[in-house]
Amino acid sequence: MGGRLILCATAFEMAPFLAQFPSLVKQTWKSGSTSYALPDSETGKTAWSCLITGPGVFNTATGLAAYLEHHTPELIMDTGFAGAYAMAGIDIGDVAAAVRERYIHTGVGNASTTLSPLPFDLIPGDEDTRSGVYRLTPEPTDVWLNRCGDALSGENCRIVKGDFLTVSAITRGDEAAGKLHQAFSPVMEAMEGAAAVHTAGCYNIPVIEIRAASNLAGERDKAKWDFDLAARRVQNICNRFIG
C-alpha cells in the first residue's frame, strides 16, 4: 500500500477531516493504533491513509513502526494540535511546519538547562540524534507549507516554519515556556513529532510535520484553548495534503 500517510495522535484532532469520508476502510492494529484508508475508485489502490497512534512518543513509535512493516507510503505528514510559543510571534489557530524536531529529554545531564549530547547516535550516522534532534525532509516541507498557505489564504492565520520541541512532560507556566524558548527558540511543541521522524527515518520514508496551534505553550487553563479552531485548521491542512 503506497499513497500518502497522515499521522496523528488522536481521533479527536482528526474528527472534522475524517467525517468528510464515510467510505473509509478501518483497520485496528496490534499496537493499538487505528488506520483509515481511502481506496481509489478507479484503480482500487490506496489514495491516502490516516494512522491514529495514540498520544506520546511511545504510542507514535510503536504504532508507526507496526504500520510501516506492512505498508510503504510515499510521504508521511505528522499533524495535529500543538502548543504555540508566543515568544515566536504566533498564536492560537496559527499553522507551522517543523524544520527540526528536538526531543528535549535526550542527552546527558549537567548543570545547565540543556542536556549535553549522548556519546552515541540514536540513528547510526546521524550525530544530531545524540541531542534528540531530527531534521525534517526540506523540499516536501516547503512545497506542502506553501500549499497550506494557499488553502488558508482567506483565514486570519499566520503560517510559519521553524524548530519544534517534542515533550513527554507538558510545559506548565509562562516561566517554563520562556526558559525552553530561550534555550531552543522553538515555534511549537507537541508530544509525538520526534518519534515520528525517528521512526520514519529508520524506514527511509520522507516525513513532514505541519500542525495547528490549539493553545499557547505553558498555558494550562483549557478555557483559553481553542480545540475547534485547531481542528478546522488540521482539516484544511489534511484536505490540501490529499488533494
PEBEL-V724303 format. One record per residue. N is the residue number from 1. RES is the residue in one letter. PSI is psi as a letter, one per 20 degrees, with the letter a starting at -180 (none if undefined). NEAR is the number of other ideal C-beta (glycine too) atoms within 8 Angstrom. Layout:
# PEBEL-V724303
N:RES:PSI:NEAR + N:RES:PSI:NEAR
This chain:
# PEBEL-V724303
1:M:p:10 + 2:G:c:8 + 3:G:a:11 + 4:R:q:12 + 5:L:p:14 + 6:I:p:14 + 7:L:p:14 + 8:C:q:14 + 9:A:g:14 + 10:T:q:10 + 11:A:h:8 + 12:F:g:7 + 13:E:h:13 + 14:M:i:15 + 15:A:g:9 + 16:P:h:10 + 17:F:g:11 + 18:L:h:11 + 19:A:i:6 + 20:Q:i:7 + 21:F:n:8 + 22:P:i:3 + 23:S:k:5 + 24:L:q:10 + 25:V:o:8 + 26:K:p:7 + 27:Q:p:8 + 28:T:p:6 + 29:W:q:11 + 30:K:h:4 + 31:S:i:11 + 32:G:i:10 + 33:S:r:16 + 34:T:p:10 + 35:S:q:12 + 36:Y:p:13 + 37:A:q:12 + 38:L:o:13 + 39:P:q:9 + 40:D:p:9 + 41:S:h:3 + 42:E:g:4 + 43:T:h:4 + 44:G:i:5 + 45:K:r:9 + 46:T:p:11 + 47:A:g:8 + 48:W:r:12 + 49:S:q:15 + 50:C:p:16 + 51:L:p:14 + 52:I:o:13 + 53:T:h:16 + 54:G:q:11 + 55:P:q:8 + 56:G:r:11 + 57:V:h:12 + 58:F:g:7 + 59:N:g:15 + 60:T:g:16 + 61:A:g:11 + 62:T:g:12 + 63:G:g:15 + 64:L:g:17 + 65:A:g:12 + 66:A:g:12 + 67:Y:g:14 + 68:L:i:13 + 69:E:i:5 + 70:H:h:6 + 71:H:q:9 + 72:T:n:8 + 73:P:q:13 + 74:E:h:7 + 75:L:p:11 + 76:I:p:14 + 77:M:o:16 + 78:D:p:15 + 79:T:a:15 + 80:G:a:14 + 81:F:q:13 + 82:A:r:13 + 83:G:p:15 + 84:A:q:16 + 85:Y:o:15 + 86:A:h:10 + 87:M:i:7 + 88:A:j:13 + 89:G:j:6 + 90:I:r:13 + 91:D:r:9 + 92:I:p:12 + 93:G:i:12 + 94:D:r:13 + 95:V:p:15 + 96:A:q:17 + 97:A:q:14 + 98:A:p:17 + 99:V:g:10 + 100:R:q:11 + 101:E:q:15 + 102:R:o:15 + 103:Y:o:11 + 104:I:i:11 + 105:H:j:9 + 106:T:p:11 + 107:G:a:12 + 108:V:p:8 + 109:G:q:5 + 110:N:a:6 + 111:A:i:2 + 112:S:r:4 + 113:T:h:5 + 114:T:q:7 + 115:L:q:11 + 116:S:q:7 + 117:P:q:9 + 118:L:q:10 + 119:P:j:5 + 120:F:q:5 + 121:D:q:10 + 122:L:h:10 + 123:I:o:9 + 124:P:p:4 + 125:G:i:5 + 126:D:n:9 + 127:E:h:7 + 128:D:h:9 + 129:T:i:13 + 130:R:h:13 + 131:S:j:11 + 132:G:k:14 + 133:V:p:9 + 134:Y:p:14 + 135:R:p:9 + 136:L:q:14 + 137:T:o:9 + 138:P:g:8 + 139:E:g:6 + 140:P:h:10 + 141:T:g:16 + 142:D:g:9 + 143:V:g:8 + 144:W:h:14 + 145:L:h:12 + 146:N:h:8 + 147:R:h:10 + 148:C:h:15 + 149:G:h:9 + 150:D:g:8 + 151:A:h:10 + 152:L:j:12 + 153:S:h:6 + 154:G:j:3 + 155:E:q:8 + 156:N:n:3 + 157:C:p:9 + 158:R:q:8 + 159:I:o:10 + 160:V:r:12 + 161:K:q:10 + 162:G:a:12 + 163:D:q:12 + 164:F:q:18 + 165:L:q:13 + 166:T:p:17 + 167:V:q:11 + 168:S:i:7 + 169:A:o:5 + 170:I:p:7 + 171:T:p:12 + 172:R:p:6 + 173:G:q:8 + 174:D:h:7 + 175:E:g:7 + 176:A:g:10 + 177:A:h:15 + 178:G:g:10 + 179:K:g:9 + 180:L:h:15 + 181:H:h:13 + 182:Q:h:7 + 183:A:h:8 + 184:F:i:10 + 185:S:l:8 + 186:P:r:14 + 187:V:h:12 + 188:M:r:18 + 189:E:q:13 + 190:A:a:15 + 191:M:j:10 + 192:E:h:17 + 193:G:g:12 + 194:A:h:13 + 195:A:h:15 + 196:A:g:15 + 197:V:g:15 + 198:H:g:13 + 199:T:g:13 + 200:A:h:13 + 201:G:h:12 + 202:C:h:8 + 203:Y:j:9 + 204:N:l:4 + 205:I:p:11 + 206:P:q:9 + 207:V:q:14 + 208:I:r:15 + 209:E:o:16 + 210:I:p:15 + 211:R:r:16 + 212:A:p:16 + 213:A:p:18 + 214:S:i:12 + 215:N:r:13 + 216:L:p:13 + 217:A:p:14 + 218:G:h:13 + 219:E:o:10 + 220:R:i:7 + 221:D:o:6 + 222:K:i:6 + 223:A:i:4 + 224:K:j:7 + 225:W:r:10 + 226:D:n:9 + 227:F:g:9 + 228:D:g:6 + 229:L:g:11 + 230:A:h:15 + 231:A:h:14 + 232:R:h:9 + 233:R:g:14 + 234:V:g:18 + 235:Q:g:11 + 236:N:g:12 + 237:I:g:15 + 238:C:h:14 + 239:N:h:11 + 240:R:h:12 + 241:F:h:13 + 242:I:i:10 + 243:G:none:4
